[in-house]
């Protein structure tokens, strides 16, 4: 039974690699870019409206959300690559 599952994973490996390269990685890159833009917009708002405490607070939140988003996307990228390399090593 173990040989059957290994052979199925081996047969599916090219398909998994194509999905990873053509679908998952571009989506993760897009989300990372969006998180980076949120961070940059937050920094711009924070600096441009330094005299308004409400806008400074909004800018700080934008920077925080951008950093959290980038961290999540980087973590997802690492987990997907870990899973892909584990499946590939079978």
N, C-alpha and C positions, 0 to 999 in steps of 0.2 A: 504494500500500500504506500509505503514511503517513497519507493522508486516511482510510482505513478504520479504522486504530487510533485516530485522533483522534475520529472519529465514534462509535466504540464507547465510548471514555472519556467523551465528552460525554453519550451515552445512559445510561451507568451512574452519572453524577455524582449524581443525586438519591438513588439507592440507597446509594451510598457515604456520602453525607452523613447519611442516616437511620441507617445502621449505626454511623457514628461518633458521632452524637448519642445514640442510644438504647441502644447496647451498649458501645462502647469507653470513652466518657467516664465512664459510671457505674462501670464496673469499675475504671478508673484512680482515680477518686475514692474508691472503697471501699478499694483497696490503699493509697492515700495515707493514708486515715484509720487503717487498721490500723498502718501504719508510725508514724504520730503517736502512737497509743496505746502502741505498744512503747516509743517514746522517753519518753513521760510515765511509764509504769510503771517504766522503768529509772531515771528521775530520782527517782521516789518511793522506790524501793528503795534507791537510793544515799543519799538524805537520811535516810530512816527508820532505816536500819541503819548509821549512820555509825560506830558503834563496832565493827562486825564487818567485818573486812577481806575475808572471803569474799563476804559480801552486797554490800559496796561494789564489789567486782570484778564481780559479776553485774550490778549496776545500771549500772556503766560500760559493760559489754558491751551491755546492752539499749539504752542511749542511743546507742551507736555504731551498732548494727544499725538502730535507728530512723532515724538520720540517713542512713545508706546507703540504706535503703529509700525514704525520701522523695526523695533525690537521684535514684535510679533511676526512680521514678514521674514526677518532674518532667521528667527527660530523655526518657522514653518519650512523655509528653504533647507535648513540644516536637517530637520527631521525627515523631509522627503528624500534628501540625498542619502541619509543613513538607511532608510528603508530600501531605497533602490540599490545601494551597494550590498546590503544584506541579502536581498533577493538575488542579486547578480552573483553573489558568492556561493549560492546553493548549488 
